[in-house]
């Protein structure tokens, strides 16, 4: 007989079921997963040797937890993943507002019905997916929202005085009894509201409008906070911090490989886009490097963080840019171009907080700077280093390319030109082909034209060529010809 088919308290007692509080439940299931070698927080990447071990230790210690980190560091995802450490089903008294344990009832409703019906008390089963409650802390949150209040309508309907505890309407926290309760952005919660959490975290009782109720609520609290909020909007009051067992610092991905894994997992793409647009590996790396550059940029307020969502939405925009171009050209397949990266600017501008210098530059210009910085960083990993000072008359790896531009006066590359035109223009620059064959001989055929465009953008970043934006594309020229044309 499946345990969830048990319908009465008597049947539950006969089954030998034993109650366990949520912290011990999480601890027991985590122990079993660790012993069997199963992943504990599957789908969360980059935290395997840092955050996850600390989180596991906190759960084993039965602690309430505060996840402290900048935006877009998977804090809420980690909290939601804790659901997987809960038992699949737990019993509760049918009709109970606060998921009363039939074997250890705490509400007046549950105690009364068990006293009246005994072993015939009906029970229901709560699935672990329904045992997660989440509240975003905002300045308008009240004690009544979280803890509860007297309900005058209930008092009138039941013809009870306000002195009767049956007139209480429970708030979100009592209703989350035996569940995981997450309060996001805890510093945004007003100090007087934070104070209302003291007794719940430590003593286990709640007070509502003069009613002192000894209700040992069974909760696993998880709080999230952004360090920036401590100065901008508020702070966690010291007695509340003292009652939170473990504070765990999160962080951004530390390598391009991890960042790529996260983006590819989270990006919302359909099969049509994936089949229509071929994305070179270098393009994926460049996209991730933009976020890394943003976190170090002088134009961006690093204290506010650069969310991992920047790369995710930028990747979605990137594929959509190539998809739109292919649809306009009437083709079923296309390869991503470096010029398609102009389509990710709207995904960047709304996700970075600019300092004064950045505001002066403008959000769109800062986004283009970040792309240029990413290309500048990656270029030496693929091709010979470009020295700032070179001996006159001495040829280097890029001399033939620069001389080609001097002789041909450059070219224009429109954003929406067909793949045939795109390949014809880049294919006409013979020195590009020679450079790739010499320094990237193992390059996939499908990646060749993206690499050619990457070389040109790289030479622009190292001040060897000039690139000018016009309404529908780019014009590449030798840097001296560009300088003369401006005189």
C-alpha positions in Angstrom: 0.0 0.0 0.0 1.4 3.4 -1.0 1.8 5.7 1.9 -0.2 8.5 0.2 -3.2 6.2 0.0 -3.5 6.3 3.8 -6.6 8.4 4.6 -7.1 8.4 8.4 -5.0 9.0 11.5 -5.6 5.4 12.6 -4.2 4.0 9.3 -1.2 6.3 9.7 -0.5 5.0 13.2 -0.7 1.4 12.0 1.7 2.0 9.1 4.4 2.9 11.6 4.9 6.3 10.2 7.1 8.6 12.3 7.1 12.3 12.3 10.3 14.2 11.6 10.9 18.0 11.6 11.9 19.6 8.3 15.5 20.4 9.3 16.1 16.7 10.2 14.2 15.7 7.1 16.6 17.8 4.9 19.6 16.5 6.8 18.6 12.8 6.5 18.0 13.0 2.8 21.1 15.0 2.2 23.2 12.4 4.1 21.7 9.7 1.9 22.5 11.6 -1.3 26.1 12.3 -0.2 26.7 8.7 0.8 25.3 7.4 -2.5 27.4 9.8 -4.5 24.3 11.6 -6.0 24.5 15.2 -7.0 22.9 17.4 -4.4 22.2 20.6 -6.3 22.1 19.5 -9.9 21.9 22.2 -12.5 23.8 24.8 -10.5 27.2 25.2 -12.1 30.4 26.8 -10.7 29.6 26.3 -7.1 30.8 22.7 -6.7 33.9 23.5 -4.7 32.7 26.7 -3.0 29.1 27.4 -2.3 27.6 24.0 -2.4 29.9 22.4 0.3 29.0 25.3 2.6 25.3 24.9 1.9 25.6 21.2 2.6 27.3 21.9 5.9 24.6 24.4 6.9 21.9 21.8 6.1 23.7 19.1 8.1 23.9 21.6 11.0 20.2 22.3 10.8 20.8 26.0 10.3 18.6 28.7 8.9 20.6 30.1 6.0 21.3 33.6 4.5 22.6 33.5 0.9 24.6 36.7 0.4 25.6 37.7 -3.1 25.2 40.1 -6.0 22.3 39.9 -8.4 22.2 37.0 -10.8 24.3 34.6 -8.7 21.7 31.8 -8.5 20.7 32.5 -4.8 17.0 31.8 -5.4 17.7 28.8 -7.6 19.8 27.2 -4.8 16.9 27.7 -2.4 14.4 26.1 -4.8 16.8 23.2 -5.3 16.4 22.4 -1.6 12.9 21.1 -2.4 14.6 18.0 -3.9 16.0 17.1 -0.4 12.5 16.8 1.1 10.5 13.6 1.4 8.1 13.1 -1.5 5.0 13.3 0.6 4.1 14.2 4.2 0.8 13.8 6.0 -1.3 16.7 7.4 -4.7 17.0 9.0 -7.2 17.6 6.2 -8.5 21.2 6.3 -5.6 22.5 8.4 -4.4 26.0 7.4 -0.9 25.4 8.7 -0.3 21.8 7.5 -0.6 20.3 11.0 1.2 17.0 11.5 -1.5 14.5 12.5 0.9 13.0 15.1 2.0 16.3 16.5 -0.8 18.9 15.9 -0.1 22.5 17.0 -3.2 24.5 15.9 -6.5 24.6 17.8 -8.3 23.4 14.7 -6.2 20.2 14.4 -6.3 19.5 18.1 -10.1 19.9 18.3 -10.8 17.6 15.3 -8.4 14.9 16.6 -10.0 15.1 20.0 -13.5 14.8 18.4 -12.8 12.1 15.7 -9.8 10.3 17.1 -8.3 7.7 14.7 -11.0 8.6 12.2 -9.5 12.0 11.7 -9.1 12.5 7.9 -5.6 13.2 6.7 -4.2 14.4 3.3 -0.8 14.3 1.8 1.4 17.3 0.8 3.8 16.8 -2.1 7.3 18.3 -1.7 6.6 20.6 -4.7 4.0 22.3 -2.6 6.3 22.8 0.3 8.2 25.9 -1.0 7.0 29.4 -0.1 8.7 32.5 -1.3 8.2 36.2 -0.4 10.0 39.2 -2.0 10.8 41.7 0.8 9.4 45.1 -0.1 8.9 48.2 2.0 5.1 47.6 2.0 5.3 44.1 3.6 3.5 44.1 7.0 3.6 41.9 10.0 0.0 40.9 9.2 1.3 39.6 5.8 4.0 37.5 7.3 2.6 36.5 10.8 -1.1 37.1 10.7 -3.9 39.3 12.1 -7.4 39.3 13.6 -10.0 38.7 10.9 -13.2 40.7 11.7 -15.2 38.9 8.9 -14.3 35.5 10.4 -15.3 36.8 13.9 -18.7 38.0 12.5 -19.4 34.8 10.6 -18.5 32.5 13.5 -20.1 35.0 16.0 -17.0 35.0 18.1 -15.4 37.8 20.2 -12.0 39.2 19.4 -10.8 37.4 22.5 -11.2 34.0 20.9 -8.1 32.8 19.1 -10.3 31.2 16.3 -10.7 34.7 14.8 -7.0 34.8 13.8 -6.1 34.8 10.1 -2.7 33.2 9.8 -0.1 35.0 7.6 2.4 33.4 5.1 4.9 32.1 7.6 2.4 30.0 9.8 0.8 28.7 6.5 4.3 27.6 5.5 4.6 25.3 8.5 6.7 22.2 7.7 7.9 23.9 4.5 10.9 25.9 3.1 10.2 29.6 3.5 12.4 32.0 1.4 12.5 35.8 2.0 14.3 37.4 -0.9 16.2 40.7 -0.6 15.9 40.6 3.2 17.5 44.1 3.8 14.6 45.7 2.0 12.3 44.5 4.8 11.7 47.3 7.3 13.5 46.9 10.6 10.3 46.7 12.6 9.1 43.8 10.4 12.4 42.0 10.8 12.0 42.2 14.6 8.7 40.2 14.2 10.9 37.3 13.0 12.9 37.0 16.1 10.7 34.7 18.1 9.9 32.5 15.1 13.5 31.8 14.4 14.6 31.2 18.0 11.7 30.5 20.4 9.2 29.1 17.9 6.2 31.1 19.1 4.2 33.8 17.4 2.3 36.8 18.6 -0.8 38.2 16.8 -2.7 41.3 18.1 -2.1 40.4 21.8 -2.5 36.6 21.3 0.6 34.8 22.5 0.4 31.5 20.8 2.8 28.7 21.7 3.1 27.3 18.2 6.4 25.6 17.6 6.3 26.2 13.8 8.5 23.8 11.9 10.2 25.8 9.1 13.4 25.9 7.1 14.2 29.6 6.6 16.4 30.7 3.6 17.1 34.4 3.2 18.8 36.1 0.3 20.5 39.4 0.3 22.6 41.6 -1.9 25.6 43.3 -0.2 24.8 46.5 -2.1 21.5 46.7 -0.3 23.2 47.1 3.1 24.1 50.7 2.3 21.5 51.6 -0.4 18.2 50.6 1.0 18.7 49.1 4.5 20.4 46.3 6.4 19.7 43.2 8.3 19.2 44.1 12.0 21.9 42.6 14.2 19.7 40.4 16.4 18.2 38.8 13.3 21.6 38.1 11.8 22.5 36.5 15.1 19.6 34.1 14.8 20.6 33.0 11.2 22.8 30.0 11.5 24.9 30.2 8.4 25.7 33.1 6.0 27.0 31.8 2.7 28.6 34.0 0.0 27.8 33.3 -3.6 29.8 34.4 -6.6 29.8 34.7 -10.4 31.2 32.0 -12.7 35.0 31.9 -12.5 35.7 30.6 -16.0 34.3 31.1 -19.5 33.6 27.3 -19.7 31.3 27.5 -16.6 29.6 30.7 -17.9 28.9 29.0 -21.2 27.4 26.0 -19.5 25.0 28.2 -17.5 24.0 30.3 -20.6 23.3 27.3 -22.8 21.3 25.7 -20.0 19.2 28.8 -19.2 18.7 30.4 -22.7 15.2 30.1 -23.9 15.7 28.9 -27.5 13.5 26.7 -29.7 14.5 24.0 -32.2 13.9 26.3 -35.1 16.6 28.8 -33.9 19.0 26.1 -33.0 18.7 24.4 -36.4 18.7 27.7 -38.4 21.7 29.4 -36.8 25.2 27.9 -36.5 27.1 29.4 -33.6 31.0 29.2 -33.8 32.6 28.3 -30.5 34.6 31.5 -30.5 31.3 33.5 -30.7 30.0 31.7 -27.5 33.2 32.5 -25.7 33.2 36.1 -26.8 29.7 36.5 -25.5 30.6 35.3 -22.1 33.8 37.4 -22.0 31.6 40.5 -22.4 30.1 39.8 -18.9 33.7 39.3 -17.5 34.7 42.6 -19.0 31.7 44.4 -17.6 32.5 43.2 -14.1 35.9 45.0 -14.4 34.8 48.0 -16.5 35.5 51.5 -15.3 32.2 52.6 -16.7 30.1 50.2 -14.7 29.3 50.1 -10.9 30.9 46.8 -10.0 29.3 46.9 -6.5 25.9 46.4 -8.0 27.1 43.4 -10.0 26.6 42.2 -13.5 24.0 39.4 -13.5 24.5 36.1 -15.3 21.1 37.0 -16.9 23.1 39.5 -19.1 24.8 36.6 -21.0 21.6 34.6 -21.2 19.5 37.3 -22.7 22.4 38.5 -24.9 22.7 35.0 -26.3 19.0 34.9 -27.0 19.2 38.3 -28.8 22.3 37.2 -30.7 20.5 34.2 -32.2 17.4 36.2 -32.9 19.6 38.8 -34.8 21.0 36.0 -37.0 17.6 34.4 -37.4 16.0 37.7 -38.5 18.8 38.2 -41.0 18.3 34.7 -42.4 14.5 35.2 -42.7 15.0 38.5 -44.6 17.4 36.7 -47.0 15.0 33.8 -47.5 17.4 31.1 -46.4 16.9 28.2 -44.0 20.4 28.2 -42.4 23.0 30.8 -41.6 26.2 31.2 -39.6 26.5 33.7 -36.9 28.6 36.8 -37.7 30.5 39.1 -35.5 28.5 42.0 -36.8 25.4 40.2 -35.4 26.7 41.2 -31.9 25.2 44.6 -32.4 21.9 43.0 -31.7 22.8 42.2 -28.1 23.2 45.9 -27.1 19.6 46.1 -25.8 20.3 43.1 -23.6 23.3 44.8 -22.0 22.1 48.4 -21.6 19.3 47.5 -19.1 21.4 45.2 -17.0 24.3 47.3 -16.0 24.5 50.2 -13.5 26.7 52.9 -15.0 28.9 55.2 -13.0 29.2 58.9 -13.9 31.8 58.3 -16.6 29.6 55.6 -18.1 26.6 57.9 -18.1 28.7 60.4 -20.0 29.6 57.8 -22.6 26.0 56.5 -22.9 24.8 52.9 -22.3 24.9 51.9 -26.0 28.5 53.2 -26.3 29.5 51.3 -23.1 28.0 48.1 -24.5 30.1 48.5 -27.7 33.2 49.2 -25.6 32.6 45.9 -23.7 32.5 44.0 -27.0 35.7 45.7 -28.1 37.3 44.8 -24.8 36.3 41.2 -25.1 37.8 41.0 -28.6 41.0 42.7 -27.4 41.3 40.2 -24.6 40.8 37.1 -26.8 42.8 38.1 -29.8 46.3 37.1 -28.5 45.0 33.6 -27.7 44.4 33.0 -31.4 47.0 35.0 -33.3 50.5 36.6 -32.7 50.6 39.4 -30.2 50.4 42.9 -31.8 53.2 45.1 -30.3 52.5 48.7 -29.6 55.8 49.8 -31.1 57.1 48.1 -34.2 60.3 48.6 -36.2 59.8 50.5 -39.4 60.2 48.4 -42.5 60.0 45.0 -40.6 57.1 42.8 -41.7 54.9 41.1 -39.2 52.0 38.6 -39.3 49.5 41.4 -40.2 51.5 43.5 -42.7 49.9 41.9 -45.7 46.4 42.5 -44.4 47.1 46.1 -43.6 48.7 46.6 -47.0 45.6 45.0 -48.7 43.4 47.7 -47.1 45.8 50.4 -48.1 45.7 49.3 -51.7 42.0 48.5 -51.9 40.7 51.4 -49.8 38.8 49.0 -47.6 35.2 47.7 -48.0 31.7 48.0 -46.6 29.9 45.1 -44.9 26.2 45.6 -44.4 24.3 44.0 -41.5 21.8 42.2 -43.7 23.9 41.2 -46.7 23.4 37.6 -47.9 25.7 34.8 -46.9 27.0 34.6 -50.4 27.9 38.3 -50.4 29.4 38.1 -46.9 31.6 35.2 -47.9 32.6 36.8 -51.2 33.7 40.1 -49.5 35.7 38.3 -46.8 37.0 35.7 -49.2 38.5 38.5 -51.4 41.0 39.4 -48.6 43.5 36.7 -49.4 45.9 37.6 -46.5 43.2 36.6 -44.0 43.1 33.1 -45.4 46.9 32.8 -45.2 46.9 34.0 -41.6 44.3 31.5 -40.5 46.0 28.6 -42.2 49.2 29.4 -40.5 48.0 30.1 -37.0 44.6 28.2 -36.8 45.1 25.2 -39.0 42.7 23.1 -37.1 39.8 25.6 -37.4 36.5 24.1 -38.4 35.4 25.0 -42.0 32.1 26.4 -40.6 34.0 28.8 -38.3 36.3 30.3 -40.9 34.4 33.4 -41.9 33.6 34.3 -38.4 37.3 34.0 -37.6 38.1 36.3 -40.6 35.8 38.9 -39.3 37.2 38.4 -35.8 40.7 39.2 -37.2 39.4 42.5 -38.7 37.7 43.6 -35.5 40.8 42.6 -33.5 43.1 44.7 -35.8 40.6 47.6 -35.2 40.9 47.2 -31.4 44.7 47.2 -31.7 44.6 50.4 -33.8 45.8 48.7 -37.0 42.6 49.2 -39.0 39.7 51.6 -38.8 36.1 50.6 -38.5 33.2 53.1 -39.0 29.5 52.4 -38.4 27.0 53.6 -40.9 23.2 53.1 -40.8 23.1 49.6 -42.1 26.6 48.2 -41.5 30.3 48.7 -41.1 33.1 50.2 -43.2 36.6 48.8 -42.7 39.6 50.9 -43.9 43.3 51.3 -43.2 43.8 53.5 -40.3 45.8 56.2 -42.1 43.3 56.4 -45.0 40.6 56.9 -42.4 42.6 59.7 -40.7 43.2 61.5 -44.1 39.5 61.3 -45.0 38.6 63.1 -41.8 40.9 66.0 -42.5 
